[in-house]
Amino acid sequence: MFVVIFGRLSCPFCVRAKQLAEQLEQAGNIEGYRYVDMPSEGVSKDDIAKTAGKPIHTVPQVFVDEQHVGGFTEFDQFVRDHQLLSTSSTA
């Protein structure tokens, strides 16, 4: 399982999504992750919308094995639903 997170470094939910992916990687529950800083890599919400197949209004946007999961809340729920960590990071 590989996770890709599109976000901005100034976004607190993006930081939380990245931390959750790091926890998953450290626990050995994913093969790895890539964090894409949208401004520095020239990626727009429209670019992500093309891949996700629907309009994107917020960041982060998380993909697991190329499947769009959603934002941080949906990613956290995905981790819970698949029991990938004993506890997830929703605070």
C-alpha positions in Angstrom: 0.0 0.0 0.0 1.5 3.4 -1.1 0.1 6.7 0.0 0.4 10.0 -1.8 -0.6 13.3 0.0 -1.1 16.5 -1.9 -0.9 19.6 0.4 0.8 22.7 1.5 3.3 23.0 4.3 1.3 25.9 5.9 -1.8 23.7 6.3 -2.2 22.0 9.7 -4.4 19.2 8.3 -1.7 18.5 5.7 0.9 18.2 8.4 -1.4 15.8 10.3 -1.9 13.7 7.2 1.8 13.5 6.7 2.4 12.5 10.4 -0.3 9.8 10.0 1.5 8.4 6.9 4.8 8.5 8.8 3.2 6.5 11.6 1.8 4.0 9.1 5.2 3.6 7.5 7.1 3.2 10.8 4.6 0.5 11.8 5.2 -1.3 8.6 1.5 -1.0 7.5 2.3 0.8 4.2 5.1 0.4 1.7 5.8 4.1 1.9 4.3 7.5 1.1 5.1 10.7 -0.9 4.2 14.2 0.3 3.7 16.6 -2.6 4.0 20.2 -1.6 1.7 21.7 -4.2 3.1 25.2 -4.5 6.7 24.1 -4.8 5.9 21.3 -7.3 3.5 23.4 -9.4 0.4 21.2 -8.7 -3.0 22.9 -8.7 -6.3 21.7 -7.2 -7.5 21.4 -10.8 -4.7 18.9 -11.5 -5.7 16.8 -8.5 -9.4 17.1 -9.5 -8.6 15.4 -12.9 -7.1 12.5 -11.1 -9.7 12.3 -8.4 -12.5 12.6 -10.9 -14.3 15.3 -8.9 -13.8 19.0 -7.9 -11.2 19.6 -5.1 -11.7 22.5 -2.8 -9.5 21.7 0.2 -6.1 20.2 1.0 -4.7 17.8 1.9 -5.9 15.3 -0.7 -4.9 11.7 -0.1 -4.6 8.8 -2.5 -4.0 5.2 -1.4 -2.7 3.0 -4.2 -3.8 5.6 -6.7 -7.4 5.6 -5.3 -8.7 8.9 -4.0 -9.5 8.7 -0.3 -10.2 12.4 0.4 -8.9 14.8 3.0 -7.3 14.2 6.4 -10.6 13.2 8.1 -11.3 10.6 5.4 -7.7 9.4 5.5 -7.9 9.0 9.3 -11.2 7.1 8.9 -9.6 4.9 6.2 -6.9 4.0 8.7 -9.4 3.2 11.4 -11.7 1.2 9.0 -8.7 -0.9 7.8 -7.3 -1.2 11.4 -3.9 0.0 10.2 -2.9 1.4 13.6 -4.1 0.6 17.0 -5.1 4.3 17.3 -5.2 7.0 14.7 -4.3 10.6 15.2 -7.7 12.3 15.3 -7.7 14.8 18.1 
